[in-house]
Amino acid sequence: MIKIALTITIFSFLSFAKSQAQTIKQLDSIVYGDYGGSEFSAMKERYAKICADYIQKYYAAKAIPLVYLDIRVSQAYINDTMEFAYDNFYGNVLDNDTYDRSGKYYQPGVRIKLRMKKDSPESLLKLLDYAINNLDVLKERNTKVSKLDYYDRPKSPVLPKKKVARILHKRTSKKIKDFLMHTTTR
């Protein structure tokens, strides 16, 4: 009887885990995770489209690394949280020198992780625009942190929260305002 209950519990857990498996999707240079059919799927796809359209409109001739998006919007969040770095999709690029990680999404790119109370494509575009125009700052942070002893390294080479907050609190550029006013993916 206990074996049957344990088997059913394990099977139920594995079925749930499988249904929650993340699929990695890519739209031009924008990469995002999708849980297929979740309430966040349409929002993540919309954010990816906004970023891809923005890059196409203003930076089509510029070499842009992969941009990894990890975005969620929910009234349940008490505080907005953000991570912004030259990192990989999984947020563990600093382990690449320790583990053999040669997959496409283990390669460093611009990683933007946002947990927001309200929908704000403006915040996302401010970070994206900063990353495109200041990629050297993000790469420098990655290099500086990767030179630390393995056990002294943070999990990810994220920019300090105060620096990210300053980027987000700057006045929104005319370019971003115009883009959001005229975009059809808003």
Backbone torsions as a table, in degrees:
resi	resn	phi	psi	omega
1	MET	NA	-44.8	179.4
2	ILE	-66.2	-38.6	178.5
3	LYS	-61.3	-41.1	-180.0
4	ILE	-65.0	-45.1	-180.0
5	ALA	-63.2	-41.6	179.5
6	LEU	-65.9	-41.9	178.1
7	THR	-62.0	-44.0	179.3
8	ILE	-64.5	-41.2	179.7
9	THR	-63.3	-46.7	179.0
10	ILE	-63.5	-44.3	179.2
11	PHE	-61.6	-42.5	179.1
12	SER	-62.5	-43.2	179.0
13	PHE	-62.6	-45.9	-179.8
14	LEU	-64.3	-37.8	176.9
15	SER	-64.2	-42.6	178.3
16	PHE	-63.7	-45.8	-179.3
17	ALA	-61.3	-40.5	179.3
18	LYS	-65.4	-40.5	-179.0
19	SER	-68.5	-21.8	-179.5
20	GLN	-98.2	7.8	-178.0
21	ALA	-62.9	138.5	-178.0
22	GLN	-88.4	135.6	173.3
23	THR	-105.0	133.9	178.0
24	ILE	-92.6	126.0	179.6
25	LYS	-116.7	152.4	179.2
26	GLN	-133.8	132.2	176.0
27	LEU	-125.3	105.2	-172.3
28	ASP	56.5	-120.5	-179.6
29	SER	-95.3	7.3	-177.9
30	ILE	-97.5	126.1	-178.9
31	VAL	-119.6	134.7	179.8
32	TYR	-148.8	153.8	178.2
33	GLY	-91.1	143.7	-179.5
34	ASP	-136.0	132.0	179.1
35	TYR	-94.7	14.1	174.8
36	GLY	52.6	105.8	177.0
37	GLY	82.2	-1.6	178.5
38	SER	-75.7	165.0	-179.9
39	GLU	-65.3	-18.7	-177.7
40	PHE	-90.6	-10.6	-174.0
41	SER	-58.1	-49.9	-178.4
42	ALA	-64.2	-39.7	-179.7
43	MET	-65.4	-44.0	-180.0
44	LYS	-63.5	-41.7	178.3
45	GLU	-63.8	-39.9	179.2
46	ARG	-64.4	-44.6	178.1
47	TYR	-62.5	-41.8	178.1
48	ALA	-61.1	-42.0	179.5
49	LYS	-65.1	-42.6	178.1
50	ILE	-58.9	-47.3	-179.7
51	CYS	-63.2	-45.7	-179.5
52	ALA	-62.2	-43.0	178.5
53	ASP	-64.4	-39.7	179.7
54	TYR	-63.4	-46.4	178.6
55	ILE	-62.7	-44.0	-179.4
56	GLN	-61.8	-40.1	-176.8
57	LYS	-73.0	-43.1	-171.8
58	TYR	-107.7	-18.8	-173.5
59	TYR	-135.0	29.4	-176.2
60	ALA	-58.3	-34.2	-176.8
61	ALA	-87.8	-5.7	-175.9
62	LYS	-95.3	142.2	176.7
63	ALA	-75.1	116.9	-177.4
64	ILE	-113.6	130.4	175.8
65	PRO	-71.9	172.0	174.5
66	LEU	-59.6	142.7	177.8
67	VAL	-114.5	115.3	-178.3
68	TYR	-95.8	118.4	179.8
69	LEU	-104.0	135.4	173.7
70	ASP	-136.7	91.3	-170.3
71	ILE	-127.1	136.3	173.5
72	ARG	-141.6	143.1	177.3
73	VAL	-124.9	127.1	179.6
74	SER	-159.0	138.5	175.4
75	GLN	-66.2	-15.4	-179.0
76	ALA	-71.1	-20.5	-179.7
77	TYR	-70.7	130.2	178.7
78	ILE	-77.2	-44.5	178.7
79	ASN	-127.6	149.8	172.0
80	ASP	-72.4	138.7	175.0
81	THR	-126.2	148.9	-179.4
82	MET	-149.5	145.8	171.7
83	GLU	-130.2	136.8	-174.5
84	PHE	-141.6	119.2	-173.2
85	ALA	-160.2	167.9	166.0
86	TYR	-93.3	97.8	-168.0
87	ASP	-147.3	-177.7	175.7
88	ASN	-99.8	-180.0	-177.0
89	PHE	-58.3	-35.8	-173.9
90	TYR	-88.5	-6.3	179.6
91	GLY	75.7	24.8	-178.8
92	ASN	-135.6	38.5	-178.3
93	VAL	-59.5	-27.5	-178.7
94	LEU	-67.6	-15.2	176.1
95	ASP	-88.7	-5.6	-177.2
96	ASN	-59.7	-29.3	179.6
97	ASP	-80.3	-12.9	-179.8
98	THR	-97.2	-38.7	-177.7
99	TYR	-112.7	151.2	176.9
100	ASP	-78.7	97.0	-179.6
101	ARG	-122.2	96.7	-175.6
102	SER	-112.2	3.8	-180.0
103	GLY	-66.7	157.3	-175.6
104	LYS	-53.2	-44.7	-174.0
105	TYR	-86.5	3.6	171.0
106	TYR	-88.1	-10.3	179.2
107	GLN	-75.3	142.6	-177.7
108	PRO	-66.5	148.5	176.1
109	GLY	-160.3	-167.2	178.5
110	VAL	-85.0	120.4	179.7
111	ARG	-110.0	122.1	179.4
112	ILE	-120.7	114.9	177.6
113	LYS	-115.8	120.2	-179.9
114	LEU	-129.3	134.3	170.4
115	ARG	-122.6	108.6	-171.3
116	MET	-123.2	149.4	175.7
117	LYS	-75.4	-33.9	-178.8
118	LYS	-129.0	153.6	179.4
119	ASP	-62.3	123.7	-177.7
120	SER	-146.5	80.9	175.7
121	PRO	-61.9	-24.5	178.7
122	GLU	-60.6	-45.2	178.7
123	SER	-61.9	-44.1	179.7
124	LEU	-60.7	-45.9	-178.5
125	LEU	-68.1	-31.7	175.0
126	LYS	-61.9	-45.2	179.2
127	LEU	-67.6	-42.5	178.8
128	LEU	-61.2	-46.9	-179.3
129	ASP	-63.0	-41.8	177.0
130	TYR	-60.4	-45.4	-178.5
131	ALA	-61.3	-43.4	-178.8
132	ILE	-64.5	-40.6	-176.9
133	ASN	-87.7	-11.5	-178.2
134	ASN	-134.3	36.6	-178.0
135	LEU	-57.6	-33.4	179.2
136	ASP	-61.7	-34.2	178.2
137	VAL	-65.4	-43.9	179.4
138	LEU	-66.6	-41.6	179.0
139	LYS	-65.9	-39.0	179.0
140	GLU	-62.4	-41.3	177.6
141	ARG	-61.7	-43.9	178.5
142	ASN	-59.4	-47.4	-179.1
143	THR	-62.2	-44.7	-179.0
144	LYS	-60.9	-46.3	-177.5
145	VAL	-71.3	-35.4	-178.0
146	SER	-69.8	-18.6	178.5
147	LYS	-80.3	-11.7	177.7
148	LEU	-69.5	155.4	173.9
149	ASP	-56.4	146.5	-175.2
150	TYR	-49.2	-44.4	-175.5
151	TYR	-79.9	-11.0	176.9
152	ASP	-94.4	-8.6	-178.2
153	ARG	-74.2	145.3	168.7
154	PRO	-74.2	170.4	179.9
155	LYS	-62.8	-37.1	-175.3
156	SER	-141.8	150.8	-178.9
157	PRO	-82.5	45.7	-176.2
158	VAL	-64.8	148.9	173.3
159	LEU	-68.2	150.8	177.3
160	PRO	-58.4	145.4	-176.4
161	LYS	-57.5	-35.9	180.0
162	LYS	-64.5	-38.2	179.3
163	LYS	-67.6	-42.3	178.2
164	VAL	-63.4	-41.9	178.8
165	ALA	-61.6	-39.3	178.0
166	ARG	-63.6	-39.9	178.2
167	ILE	-61.4	-46.0	-176.7
168	LEU	-71.8	-26.6	-178.1
169	HIS	-89.6	-5.0	175.1
170	LYS	-66.6	153.4	177.2
171	ARG	-59.2	137.5	179.4
172	THR	-66.6	131.4	-177.8
173	SER	-67.7	155.6	177.7
174	LYS	-60.6	-36.9	179.6
175	LYS	-59.1	-47.3	180.0
176	ILE	-67.6	-43.1	178.4
177	LYS	-58.9	-47.6	179.5
178	ASP	-62.0	-43.0	180.0
179	PHE	-60.8	-48.8	-178.6
180	LEU	-65.7	-31.2	179.3
181	MET	-68.9	-32.0	-174.3
182	HIS	-105.8	-3.0	-177.6
183	THR	-77.7	146.9	178.9
184	THR	-94.1	-5.8	-177.8
185	THR	-95.8	6.9	-177.6
186	ARG	-64.2	NA	NA
